[in-house]
C-alpha cells in the first residue's frame, strides 16, 4: 500500500494551488483549471503506483536524503521533473515529500 505523510499531502495541495494561480512573465502558457486538475491527478497516480514497482532507486541528493531513502522521478515535460521521496517498509511505501527539479540542488 501507499501512504502519505502530511507533508507530502501538503506538497500535492501546494502544487495544485501554485499551478492554478501561476502568473508567467516569460510568455509561458497559463494552465486552465481542468489542465491543472489533470496535472495533479497524473502526479498523484505516479505516487499511487510506487508500491507495484520492482526497482526502487536510492536517493542521491542531500536534500532528498533528508526526507527519505528512495526517490521516483516523474518527468512531466522536458523542463520539469517531480521527485517523489519515500521510504519503504516491507511492501508498503510511505511518501514523505514531493519536490521539483528546480528546488533540487
Secondary structure, 3 states (H helix, E strand, C coil): CEEECHHHHHHHHHHHHHHHCCCCCCCCCCCCHHHHHHHHHHHHHHHHCHHHCCCCEECCCHHHHCCCCEEEEEECCCCCEEEEEEEEECCEEEEEEEEECCCCC
